[in-house]
Amino acid sequence: MLEQVRAALLRGVPGGEEKIRYGMPAVMFADRYGIHFAGWKKHVGLYPVGALDPDLEAEVAPHRATKDTVQFFYADGVPYDLVERIARALAARHTA
């Protein structure tokens, strides 16, 4: 699942640089900004994911754990298309 999350993030951030930051894999979309991901016992988390445009935020809202954290529980399946759209939206914010 983490490989598929990684692939979805890279689709959302074409040319994104992969790094390990804070002990987690990350896909960078600017020198300072990126999206980190990690696998845990019951979920995969994306960090930091700030507020998104209203339509996308409505889709993400059920997966919000905290203000800047999104969790996808393995039991529910990981929506890779949503992961990709989150990455694309965040990258657009930091490259515009």
Backbone bond lengths (Angstrom), bond angles and torsions (degrees), N, CA, C in turn:
res aa  C-N    CA-C-N  psi(-1)  N-CA   C-N-CA  omega(-1)  CA-C   N-CA-C  phi
1 M - - - 1.457 - - 1.526 111.30 -
2 L 1.329 117.13 -39.25 1.467 119.03 179.80 1.522 111.71 -64.61
3 E 1.323 116.95 -34.68 1.466 119.15 176.84 1.524 110.63 -64.80
4 Q 1.329 116.51 -36.90 1.463 119.86 178.55 1.527 111.07 -72.17
5 V 1.337 117.47 -35.42 1.462 120.48 175.14 1.525 108.90 -63.49
6 R 1.323 116.68 -46.06 1.469 121.74 178.09 1.528 110.19 -57.08
7 A 1.326 117.30 -46.82 1.464 121.11 -179.98 1.532 111.16 -62.07
8 A 1.328 117.21 -40.68 1.468 120.85 178.70 1.521 110.69 -64.56
9 L 1.331 117.15 -40.94 1.465 120.61 178.16 1.521 110.54 -63.60
10 L 1.312 117.19 -42.66 1.467 120.87 179.87 1.526 111.73 -67.36
11 R 1.333 117.77 -32.94 1.474 120.05 174.42 1.525 110.05 -65.95
12 G 1.332 116.23 -37.39 1.464 121.23 -179.53 1.518 113.22 -74.79
13 V 1.325 116.03 -21.50 1.470 121.60 -178.71 1.529 107.91 -129.03
14 P 1.328 118.28 71.87 1.464 119.44 -179.99 1.532 110.42 -56.26
15 G 1.307 115.88 131.57 1.456 120.41 -178.47 1.514 113.93 79.73
16 G 1.336 117.17 4.50 1.460 120.58 179.47 1.521 111.14 -63.55
17 E 1.328 116.01 139.11 1.454 121.46 -179.98 1.523 109.43 -85.99
18 E 1.311 116.14 134.17 1.457 120.39 177.56 1.528 109.44 -91.13
19 K 1.323 115.56 135.91 1.463 122.22 179.23 1.524 109.00 -144.52
20 I 1.312 114.47 164.01 1.461 120.98 167.58 1.525 105.41 -106.77
21 R 1.323 115.61 120.63 1.467 121.60 178.40 1.507 108.47 -134.74
22 Y 1.312 115.73 138.66 1.464 120.89 -178.40 1.526 111.21 55.42
23 G 1.333 116.28 30.01 1.455 121.28 178.93 1.517 114.52 75.51
24 M 1.343 117.31 11.77 1.466 121.68 -179.02 1.522 109.86 -127.42
25 P 1.323 116.54 151.25 1.465 118.51 172.58 1.532 109.33 -68.28
26 A 1.310 115.09 146.84 1.466 120.91 179.50 1.518 109.25 -144.13
27 V 1.314 115.14 150.84 1.453 122.16 171.14 1.522 105.15 -112.28
28 M 1.322 114.93 120.10 1.466 121.30 -175.32 1.527 110.13 -93.26
29 F 1.338 116.09 139.28 1.448 119.62 175.50 1.516 112.16 -120.42
30 A 1.280 117.53 1.70 1.465 124.68 171.39 1.524 104.90 -160.36
31 D 1.308 117.24 167.94 1.459 119.63 -175.89 1.528 113.22 -53.43
32 R 1.312 116.85 -39.60 1.464 120.33 -175.07 1.521 113.71 -103.88
33 Y 1.299 117.99 -16.22 1.455 120.17 -169.79 1.513 111.50 -115.22
34 G 1.317 114.54 142.75 1.450 119.84 178.89 1.504 109.90 -164.53
35 I 1.309 115.03 -179.83 1.460 121.11 175.86 1.526 107.01 -122.31
36 H 1.310 115.03 126.36 1.456 122.46 -178.14 1.522 108.69 -99.32
37 F 1.322 115.95 152.24 1.460 119.24 176.64 1.517 109.43 -142.43
38 A 1.318 115.16 149.83 1.461 120.00 -179.14 1.523 109.22 -152.93
39 G 1.308 115.21 146.51 1.449 121.53 176.28 1.521 109.88 -97.90
40 W 1.296 115.94 133.48 1.452 122.37 178.50 1.522 108.46 -120.44
41 K 1.298 116.30 -177.19 1.467 120.77 -174.86 1.533 112.50 -57.86
42 K 1.327 116.82 -42.61 1.464 120.33 -174.86 1.520 115.02 -118.91
43 H 1.338 116.60 -5.32 1.464 118.51 -175.76 1.521 111.13 -153.87
44 V 1.332 114.45 167.59 1.464 122.04 168.29 1.521 105.75 -111.13
45 G 1.327 115.59 137.80 1.454 120.24 -178.34 1.519 111.85 -114.50
46 L 1.322 116.07 147.51 1.463 123.61 174.04 1.522 107.28 -117.92
47 Y 1.330 116.23 135.57 1.463 121.78 -175.46 1.522 110.51 -145.42
48 P 1.267 123.89 148.51 1.461 125.48 -29.62 1.533 109.50 -80.78
49 V 1.291 114.63 142.16 1.466 120.74 177.35 1.524 106.41 -123.73
50 G 1.325 115.26 94.70 1.461 120.30 178.42 1.515 111.05 -70.86
51 A 1.310 115.54 -178.82 1.466 121.04 179.51 1.523 110.12 -57.15
52 L 1.313 115.26 139.10 1.461 122.85 -177.97 1.526 109.26 -111.45
53 D 1.332 117.20 176.32 1.460 118.76 177.49 1.527 108.26 -60.39
54 P 1.324 118.03 153.63 1.468 121.35 -170.64 1.532 115.37 -53.24
55 D 1.326 118.29 -42.29 1.465 119.55 -178.55 1.522 111.63 -66.38
56 L 1.327 116.71 -45.69 1.464 120.57 179.29 1.525 110.19 -68.65
57 E 1.316 117.26 -38.73 1.471 120.78 178.88 1.526 110.69 -61.46
58 A 1.326 117.40 -36.46 1.462 120.74 178.47 1.532 110.67 -61.85
59 E 1.334 117.19 -36.20 1.467 120.91 177.98 1.529 111.48 -73.60
60 V 1.319 115.90 -34.43 1.459 121.34 -176.87 1.532 111.58 -80.16
61 A 1.322 117.51 -29.53 1.466 122.81 -172.87 1.535 114.96 -47.72
62 P 1.333 119.84 -43.28 1.469 118.38 -179.98 1.535 113.43 -65.20
63 H 1.324 116.57 -14.70 1.464 120.90 -177.59 1.527 112.55 -104.61
64 R 1.322 117.21 0.79 1.465 121.14 179.80 1.527 109.07 -71.03
65 A 1.320 115.17 130.06 1.460 120.18 174.36 1.528 109.48 -100.80
66 T 1.317 116.20 -42.05 1.460 123.14 174.91 1.523 106.88 -142.30
67 K 1.303 115.90 -176.11 1.468 121.41 -176.37 1.526 113.39 -49.73
68 D 1.323 117.68 -46.28 1.464 120.69 -175.18 1.520 114.10 -116.56
69 T 1.319 117.35 17.39 1.463 121.51 -177.43 1.522 110.72 -120.28
70 V 1.326 114.90 134.89 1.469 121.42 175.35 1.527 106.97 -119.88
71 Q 1.335 116.15 132.64 1.464 121.47 178.84 1.521 109.79 -123.15
72 F 1.330 114.55 134.01 1.457 120.92 173.97 1.522 107.19 -116.80
73 F 1.314 116.35 115.80 1.460 120.87 -178.39 1.522 110.13 -78.58
74 Y 1.314 115.13 134.73 1.468 121.11 -177.97 1.522 111.09 -56.87
75 A 1.328 117.21 -39.24 1.466 121.00 -177.59 1.523 111.93 -60.96
76 D 1.329 116.73 -27.30 1.468 120.59 -178.77 1.524 112.61 -92.40
77 G 1.328 116.64 -9.46 1.466 120.56 -175.25 1.518 109.95 85.10
78 V 1.290 115.56 146.12 1.466 120.81 -179.54 1.528 108.43 -97.44
79 P 1.337 117.79 121.79 1.466 120.85 179.24 1.540 110.40 -81.06
80 Y 1.319 115.53 88.84 1.464 120.56 -174.25 1.521 112.66 -60.71
81 D 1.330 117.89 -32.60 1.460 120.00 177.51 1.529 110.59 -64.51
82 L 1.326 117.31 -36.98 1.462 121.49 177.64 1.527 110.34 -69.14
83 V 1.321 117.70 -39.35 1.464 121.77 176.17 1.531 109.36 -58.29
84 E 1.313 116.46 -45.03 1.465 121.39 179.60 1.528 111.36 -62.62
85 R 1.321 117.10 -43.89 1.468 120.35 -179.21 1.527 111.83 -67.37
86 I 1.334 117.24 -35.74 1.465 121.01 175.47 1.522 109.12 -61.67
87 A 1.328 116.71 -48.55 1.464 120.85 -179.63 1.519 110.69 -60.32
88 R 1.301 117.48 -43.38 1.471 121.27 -178.76 1.532 110.28 -62.55
89 A 1.330 116.55 -43.01 1.467 120.72 -179.50 1.524 111.43 -65.23
90 L 1.323 116.96 -43.16 1.471 120.00 179.56 1.515 111.39 -67.11
91 A 1.324 116.77 -41.16 1.466 120.34 179.01 1.518 110.56 -62.61
92 A 1.323 117.79 -42.15 1.462 121.30 179.54 1.527 110.97 -61.55
93 R 1.298 116.46 -35.45 1.454 121.68 179.62 1.535 111.64 -65.61
94 H 1.321 116.80 -35.66 1.455 120.52 -174.11 1.525 114.30 -98.36
95 T 1.316 116.91 -2.23 1.466 119.08 178.19 1.518 111.41 -115.43
96 A 1.319 116.91 -2.24 1.471 120.71 -178.17 1.514 111.46 -81.62
